[in-house]
């Protein structure tokens, strides 16, 4: 008698995909490209195109209540709001309002090279400025 033995069918061989020798290079190039893109995006939202200089209303006063804001960027910037020392009691107004300029302080558009002089009721230590390009804080020492 012959016995018929049944054997399970052979398992299909799994063909391994050959790995690319340049795979690590492609990953590195992708990471570097993403980093440059992130730096570009973050840099475009910066409001560092403004220069702030604290001055005194009168040279002898040494009160530090005047702030000159100059646009040193390459496109116009619109000032939306400005807080002095993060206090609501430190009010600010246009310095040329004393001379009769009735234009409101905010919003103010500064073209490239334009300067705006702001006076406040407090000694200016810290300024938080909001523009159409974002917001930033600046500190001053005496």
C-alpha positions in Angstrom: 0.0 0.0 0.0 1.1 3.2 -0.7 0.4 6.0 1.6 -0.2 9.3 0.2 1.4 12.0 2.3 0.2 15.4 2.0 2.5 18.2 2.7 1.5 21.8 3.1 2.2 24.0 0.1 5.5 25.8 0.3 5.3 29.3 1.7 5.8 32.0 -0.8 9.1 33.7 -0.4 8.9 37.3 0.7 11.0 39.3 -1.7 12.8 42.0 0.4 12.8 45.4 -1.3 16.4 46.4 -1.7 17.2 49.4 0.4 18.7 52.4 -1.3 22.2 53.2 -0.4 21.3 56.9 -0.7 18.3 56.8 1.7 20.2 58.5 4.5 21.2 61.3 2.1 17.6 61.9 1.0 16.5 62.1 4.6 19.2 64.6 5.5 18.4 66.8 2.5 14.7 66.7 3.5 15.5 67.8 7.1 17.8 70.6 6.0 15.2 71.9 3.5 12.5 71.8 6.2 14.8 73.7 8.6 15.4 76.5 6.0 11.7 76.7 5.3 10.9 77.0 9.0 13.5 79.7 9.5 12.1 81.7 6.6 8.6 81.5 7.8 9.5 82.5 11.4 11.7 85.3 10.1 8.9 86.7 8.0 6.7 87.3 11.0 9.3 89.2 13.0 8.6 92.9 13.7 12.3 93.6 14.1 12.1 96.2 11.3 11.5 98.8 13.9 14.1 100.7 15.9 13.2 102.1 19.3 15.2 104.9 21.0 14.2 106.3 24.4 14.7 110.0 24.8 14.0 112.7 27.4 11.4 115.3 26.8 13.9 117.9 27.9 17.6 117.2 28.2 17.7 118.4 31.8 14.7 116.3 32.8 16.2 112.8 32.3 12.7 111.4 32.6 12.9 108.8 29.7 9.2 109.5 28.7 9.7 109.9 25.0 10.1 107.1 22.5 11.2 107.5 18.9 10.0 104.6 16.6 11.7 104.4 13.2 10.9 102.0 10.4 14.3 100.6 9.3 12.8 97.7 7.2 12.1 97.6 3.5 8.3 97.9 3.5 5.7 100.0 5.3 4.6 98.9 8.8 1.3 99.7 10.5 1.5 100.2 14.3 -1.7 98.8 15.8 -1.0 99.2 19.5 1.8 100.0 22.0 1.8 99.3 25.7 4.3 100.9 28.1 5.5 98.8 31.0 2.4 96.5 30.5 0.4 99.0 32.6 -2.9 100.6 31.6 -2.1 103.7 33.6 1.0 104.5 31.4 -0.8 106.3 28.6 0.9 107.3 25.4 0.2 110.1 22.8 1.8 111.6 19.8 4.5 114.1 20.7 3.5 116.3 17.8 -0.1 116.4 19.2 1.3 119.3 21.4 1.9 121.2 18.2 -1.7 120.6 17.0 -1.5 117.4 15.1 -4.9 115.8 15.6 -4.1 112.5 13.9 -4.9 109.4 16.1 -1.9 107.5 17.4 -3.2 104.1 16.4 -3.2 102.8 13.7 -0.2 104.6 12.3 1.5 103.6 9.1 5.3 104.1 9.0 6.9 104.0 5.6 10.5 103.1 5.2 12.6 105.7 7.1 9.6 107.4 8.8 9.9 108.3 12.5 7.2 108.6 15.1 7.8 110.3 18.4 5.6 109.1 21.3 5.4 110.5 24.7 4.1 108.8 27.8 3.0 109.4 31.3 5.5 106.9 32.8 9.3 106.3 32.6 9.6 103.9 29.7 11.2 100.6 30.8 9.4 98.1 28.6 7.4 98.5 25.4 5.2 95.9 23.8 4.3 96.8 20.2 1.7 95.2 18.0 2.1 95.7 14.2 0.5 94.2 11.1 3.6 91.9 11.0 3.3 90.6 14.6 4.2 91.8 18.1 7.4 92.1 20.0 8.7 93.5 23.3 11.6 95.8 23.9 13.3 96.8 27.1 15.4 99.9 28.1 17.8 100.6 30.9 18.7 103.9 32.4 
